[in-house]
């Protein structure tokens, strides 16, 4: 092949090659994510939150799910299944539960693992918003190919030491998947959560479709969020353990 022909092929291939976006920094990626959620002012304006929907784990296994969140660090989650009501609460300092499906009809303290998870879930903004102020660290792993399209994978180490991987959709900058490994009854398990169907309420986008799966297991818990209320009046006594 002549030098001229080789040069021609090289130039032609350069024009035909797909454009590769310039590498972004973690701060740029997170900034796009915060903007996609609705922006920092809109997120900061949310002081209380109430969500409701249903969860399906398989045929005949459908539960009503309700969640209430109040700043700072308060969360109450209820599962209503076949006439029984499970309650799991974290008030920022301690947690308690009533879990009939586990044979617990009286108020019991949350396990350390459940308390840590509840404390994380109370931060409805997620660990990326104001991540430096929260004491988290964020690393860019790279671009990943997910079934829904390319996504930026971030490795987030929470202040508590828990490591969570978060995938942000390359087009929308919204969270489409998370994964974290935790100890459950002494066994390490990796939980993968997929998010979708984002809808806006009071200027903030919330996922309405959530799927939770344990890596290596076929079972999937599907949650459909049917209502989201921003800044409802919440009785803070609901986050305290009943007396007597």
Secondary structure as UniProt FT lines:
FT   HELIX           3..16
FT   HELIX           26..37
FT   HELIX           40..44
FT   STRAND          48..58
FT   TURN            59..60
FT   STRAND          61..70
FT   TURN            71..73
FT   STRAND          74..81
FT   TURN            82..83
FT   STRAND          84..90
FT   STRAND          95..99
FT   HELIX           100..102
FT   STRAND          104..109
FT   HELIX           112..121
FT   TURN            124..125
FT   TURN            127..135
FT   STRAND          137..146
FT   TURN            147..148
FT   STRAND          149..157
FT   TURN            159..160
FT   STRAND          163..169
FT   TURN            170..172
FT   STRAND          175..184
FT   TURN            185..186
FT   STRAND          187..201
FT   TURN            202..203
FT   STRAND          204..214
FT   TURN            215..216
FT   STRAND          220..230
FT   HELIX           236..239
//
